[in-house]
């Protein structure tokens, strides 16, 4: 799993950097609170044009796989002795996902998924007939599947899903499309 996107960062000091910080969390039933079970970080150097960043967050404690993650950006790196003021950090197209070389796509704009975030029913519309829909949690586990759709639209009741980020996988005769959505 990884967090990727683009950033621009300018600082009033050459000694400063921006920071991407990802915290892996798991709900602790006994304490009724979230436990931090791991984290990843990436220092972002000053750049004047949008630059790709990609942080691998797959290195968590395998005994306690997270059920949620927190992604935070800092316009000054709190881990350095110098914490600048006046730094400007812009981020764009932030994505949390899995990397798969076997992934093929239906037409780039052929799928519409709404509302996002969602708390009850998620609606899916496609230019092509949808064969099947699957929903995967952030760990890649299949939490919902419908293999008999054969229509250009569908809906999923997500009321029973926990709060968090999910991957919706839509299959048609032309390929596979994966869309992230947030259960509110």
C-alpha positions in Angstrom: 0.0 0.0 0.0 1.2 3.5 -0.6 0.3 7.2 -0.5 1.2 9.2 -3.6 0.5 12.6 -5.2 2.1 15.8 -6.2 3.5 18.6 -4.1 5.2 22.1 -4.4 7.0 23.4 -1.4 8.7 26.7 -0.7 10.3 27.8 2.6 11.9 30.9 4.1 14.8 28.7 5.2 17.1 26.4 3.3 17.2 24.1 6.4 13.5 23.4 6.4 11.5 20.7 4.7 7.8 19.7 4.5 6.7 16.4 5.9 4.2 13.7 4.9 3.3 11.6 8.0 1.1 8.5 7.9 -0.1 6.8 11.1 -1.5 3.3 11.0 -4.4 2.8 13.5 -6.5 -0.1 14.9 -9.6 0.1 17.0 -9.0 -1.3 20.5 -12.4 -2.7 21.7 -11.1 -3.1 25.3 -10.1 0.6 25.6 -12.8 2.0 23.2 -10.1 4.0 21.4 -7.6 3.8 18.5 -4.1 2.4 19.1 -1.2 3.6 16.9 0.4 0.4 15.5 2.9 2.0 13.1 3.8 5.0 11.1 5.7 6.1 8.0 7.2 9.5 7.1 8.7 11.2 4.1 10.6 14.6 4.1 9.6 16.7 1.2 12.4 19.0 -0.1 11.6 22.5 -1.5 10.6 22.3 -5.2 9.2 25.1 -7.4 7.0 22.9 -9.6 4.7 20.0 -8.8 6.8 16.9 -8.1 5.6 13.3 -7.6 5.9 11.8 -4.1 5.2 8.2 -3.3 5.4 6.8 0.3 5.2 3.0 0.8 3.2 2.3 3.9 3.1 -1.5 3.7 5.6 -1.9 6.5 3.3 -2.1 9.5 3.1 -4.7 12.3 1.6 -7.8 10.6 0.2 -9.0 13.9 -2.0 -5.9 14.1 -3.0 -4.9 10.6 -4.6 -1.4 10.7 -8.2 -0.7 10.1 -7.6 3.0 9.3 -4.8 5.4 8.6 -4.2 9.1 9.2 -2.4 11.0 6.5 -1.0 14.4 7.6 1.0 17.0 5.7 3.2 19.6 7.6 4.5 22.8 5.9 7.5 22.7 8.2 9.2 19.5 9.4 8.5 19.2 13.2 11.3 16.5 13.4 14.1 19.0 12.6 15.7 21.4 15.0 14.5 24.3 12.8 10.8 24.7 12.5 10.3 27.4 10.0 7.5 29.9 9.6 6.3 31.1 6.2 6.7 27.8 4.5 4.0 27.1 1.8 3.1 23.5 0.9 0.6 22.7 -1.9 -0.5 19.1 -2.5 -2.6 17.7 -5.3 -4.0 14.4 -6.5 -3.3 12.6 -3.2 -4.1 8.9 -3.6 -4.0 6.0 -1.2 -3.9 2.6 -2.9 -2.5 -0.7 -3.9 -0.1 -1.1 -6.8 -0.9 -3.8 -9.3 0.8 -4.3 -12.6 -2.1 -6.6 -13.7 -4.6 -3.7 -13.5 -6.4 -2.6 -16.6 -8.9 0.2 -16.9 -12.3 0.8 -18.5 -12.4 4.2 -20.2 -11.0 6.8 -17.8 -14.2 8.8 -17.4 -16.7 6.0 -18.0 -17.6 5.3 -14.3 -19.5 7.7 -12.0 -19.6 6.9 -8.2 -21.6 9.0 -5.8 -22.0 10.3 -3.2 -18.4 10.3 -2.0 -18.1 10.3 1.0 -21.1 8.0 1.6 -23.0 6.9 4.7 -25.9 4.7 3.3 -26.2 4.0 -0.4 -23.4 4.2 -3.0 -24.6 4.7 -6.6 -22.6 3.5 -9.6 -23.2 4.5 -13.2 -21.2 3.3 -16.2 -21.2 3.8 -19.9 -20.6 0.0 -20.3 -22.7 -2.8 -18.7 -21.3 -3.7 -15.3 -20.7 -7.4 -14.8 -19.6 -7.4 -11.2 -18.8 -5.1 -8.3 -16.5 -5.8 -5.4 -15.6 -3.6 -2.4 -12.2 -4.0 -0.7 -11.1 -2.5 2.6 -7.8 -0.6 3.0 -6.1 -4.0 3.8 -7.3 -5.5 0.5 -9.9 -7.8 2.0 -13.1 -8.3 0.0 -16.0 -7.0 2.1 -18.7 -7.0 -0.6 -19.3 -8.7 -3.9 -22.1 -8.8 -6.5 -21.4 -10.8 -9.6 -24.8 -10.7 -11.3 -25.4 -7.1 -12.3 -25.5 -6.9 -16.2 -26.7 -3.3 -16.1 -25.2 0.2 -16.6 -26.1 1.2 -13.0 -26.1 -0.3 -9.6 -26.2 0.7 -5.9 -24.6 -0.7 -2.8 -25.9 -0.4 0.8 -22.8 0.5 2.8 -24.5 1.1 6.1 -22.8 -1.9 7.7 -19.3 -0.9 6.7 -17.0 0.7 9.2 -15.8 4.3 8.8 -12.8 4.4 6.4 -11.4 4.3 2.9 -12.5 1.5 0.5 -11.7 0.4 -3.0 -14.6 -0.2 -5.3 -13.8 -2.6 -8.2 -16.1 -2.5 -11.2 -15.7 -5.2 -13.9 -17.2 -5.0 -17.4 -16.4 -6.7 -20.7 -13.9 -3.9 -21.4 -11.8 -4.2 -18.3 -11.6 -3.3 -14.6 -12.0 0.1 -13.0 -11.0 0.8 -9.3 -12.4 3.8 -7.5 -11.7 4.9 -3.9 -14.6 6.0 -1.7 -14.9 7.1 1.9 -17.5 5.5 4.2 -18.7 8.3 6.5 
